[in-house]
Amino acid sequence: MSRTFEDLVAEAQHAPIDGWDFSWFQGRATEERPSWGYSRLLAERLPAVDSALDLQTGGGEVLAGVPRYPRLMVATEGWEPNIAKATELLHPRGVEVVADDPEPPLPFADESFELVTSRHPVIVHWEEIARVLRPGGSYLAQHVGHRSVFELVEFFLGEQPEAVRLARHPDFDVKAAMEVGLEITELKCEELRIEFHDIGAVIYFLRLVIWMVPGFTVEAYVPRLREMHELIRAQGSFIAHSTRFLIGARKPA
């Protein structure tokens, strides 16, 4: 017997959302992964440098999956529940977790790190990345691209203006990186399929990724949520697409 709308909503509303642990989606939603394997790239490149900084590390889950770190490994995070979780995961392995607002400046001296990394940063401050990189140092990151999960966004908010649809396009990051003197060394972009198999997964996702539907609450969107619940029951899932791009940059020696 299928679970009721009310049961799914109640469960999703009370699920914890600290960190970036997506295990709650197991069996409820799926997302294709980019072909380049960001975690594998981190595992290859971090041990090859003497110092590294991971920006907006979330709960530290991605960085915790790296087997070996450089001599100096630092991570920043601005959201309090994530700071505690990242510290618990990373501090025992010698990683310094710094509580830091995502707005500049970064609390580090000029030319402090050989490598700066980030997975899905909310905001990228290229001038600060360039400042803290040593000459010859590199930036490696996986960014969220333009129109990511827009099928879901526009279901709740309606069709978005073209400027909003193009926000986070990789061309903008390439231009911004070059303007602060960095050289682009790699750029790959992929569109990936997402399937939500119940309305609880949709609610949990919108609670976790709060910028998708700003100010989202179940109470504010009950009619649309019920409509999507019936759509998922009829079709088996709600399909959307995420956009991800891998970007690498280098500070000239």
N, C-alpha and C positions, 0 to 999 in steps of 0.2 A: 504493500500500500504506500502510495507516494505521500510525502510529508506535506503538511499544510503550509500555506503562505505564512501564517502567524508563527508557526514553529521555526521555520527557516529564518524569519526576520529576528525573532527573539534570540536565537543562537548566535547569529552574526553580530547583533548589537552588543553582546556581552563578551565576545571573543577578544582576548588581549591583542593589542596592536603595537607593542614595543618591539623595536628592532626590525630587521628586514628578513625575518624567518618566514618563508612562504609555505611552510609545511602544512598550515591550516587548509590550504587549497587542495591537498591531496585527495584525489577522487572527485573534486568539485569543479576544478578548472585546470586547463592546460595551456602552456605557452611554448611555442617553438624557441629554441635557443640559437643565437648567432653562430655561424659556422666557424668563426675564428677562435672561440673558446677563451674568453677573457681570463678566467681563473687559471687556465694553463699558461697563458702568456705572463701573468703575474708570477707564477711559480718559476718560470724560466728567467725572468728579468730581475726580480728583486735580489736573488743571491749574487747577481753579477755586478752589483754596485756596493759602495761603502755606506751610503746613506739614502734614505727614502722617506717620503711623506705621502700618506694616503689621506686625501681630502674627503670630508663628508662621508665617513666610513660607515655610517648607520650603526647597527648593533655589532659591527666588527665581523659579521659572519663570513663575508667574502675573504677578507684578509686572514681570518683564522684558518682558512683552508689551505694557505700557502705553507709548505713544509719547512722552508728555511728563509730567514730574513737577513738583511744586511746588518752590519755592526750597529748602525743607528737606524731604528725604525720608529717613526712617529705617525700617529693618526689623529685627525681632528673630527669633532662632531659637535653639533649645536643643540640637539634636542635631548633634554634631560633623561628621559627613559632610555634612549639609545646610549648616552654617555655611560650610564651605569652598566648596561649590558656589554658594551664594547670593552670597558675596563675589566669586567669579570672574565671575558674571553681572552683578551690580548695581554693584559698586564702580567699574568703568570709566565708568558713567553717572552717577556722583556720589551714589549712594545709600549711606548709612552703614549697614553691617550690624553689629548689636550681638549678641554672644553672650550669651544670657540664659536662665536657667532659667525654665520656664513658671510656676513658683510665684511669688506676689507677694513683695515689691513690684516694680513695673517700675522700671528704673534711670533714671527721668526726673523732672524737677521737676513740680510741680503746674502745670496749665494750659499745657502745652508745645505742644499740637497742635490744629489746627483740625479735622482729620479723622483718625479711627482706623479701620483696615480689617483684615479677616482673612478668609481662606478656609479653612473646615473646621478651626477651632481645636479642639484636643483638650479644653482647659479654658478657660472664659470667666470671667475675674475682673472682674465688672462694677464693683466698687468702684474698681479700679485704672483701668479705662477712663474712668469718670466723673472721677477725680482728674486724669488727664493731659490731658483735654479742656479747651480754653478755653471760657469762657461763649459760648453760641451755636454751639459746635462739634458735630460729628456722628460717629456710628459707623455704618459700613456693612459688612455681612458676610454671607457665605453659610455657614450652619451645617449640619452633619449632623443629621438629625432622628431621631425615634424609630423603632424597629424596622427600621433601615436594614440591608439585606442579611441579614435575619434568617432567610430560607430557608436560607442557607449556614451561618450561626451554629448554627441548631438542628439541621442535618444532622449536625454534629459534636458538639454539646454537649447535644442533646436540648431539649425544650421549656423555655423560660425563664420564670421567675416574672413576674407582671404588672408588678411594680415595675421589673424590668429592661427589659421590653418598652416601658414608658412613659418610660424615661430618655431625656433629650434632647428631650422634647416641647417645641415652641415656647412653649407656655403658661408653662413654667418660666422660660425666658429673659425673656419679657415681664414676668413678676412680679419677677424679680431686677433687671432694668434699672430698673423703676419704683421699686423699694425704695431705690435709690441716687440717685434724683432725676432720672433721665432720662425723656424723653417718647418714646414709640414713634411713629415717623413712617411706617413701612411694614412690612408683614409679608405674605409670600407663601410658600406651602408646596406642594410637588409630590412625587408618587411617580413614580419613573423606573425603567424596565425595564433590567435587566442580563442579559446572556447570556455564560456561560463556555463556550467551544467545545472546550476540552481541559483535562485535569487539571493540566497545567503552569500554565495561567492561574490556576487555583484556588490552587495552591501559592504561586505568586508573589504573588498578592493577599494571602494570609494571612501571608506573610513581611513584606510591605510595611505592611499595616494591622494591626499586631501586637495591637491591643486587641480585634479581632473574636473570635479564639479564643486567649485568653491562654495563653502558653507553648507555642504550636503548634510542633511539629516533625513532619517526615514520619514519623520512626521511631515516634512515639507514635500516629499515626493511619493506619498502613498499611492495615488492613482497611477502614476507611471510605473512604479514598482510592481503593482498588481498586474498591469498590462504586460510588463516584461515577464513576470512569473508565468502568465498564461502562454506567452509566446515560447518560452523555454519548454514548458510542458508539451506544447504542440510540436515543436521542431526538434527537441532534444538538447538544444544548446543555443546560446547567443554568441555569434561569431564576431570578433573584432580583429584588428591587426595592429601590432606595435611596430614602431620603427626604431632601430638601434644603429648607431654608427661607432666604429672604432676609429679613434683619431690619435695619431702620434705626432709629436713636435719636438724640435731640438733647438737649444739655445747655442748660437754659434760660439765656438771656442775663442 
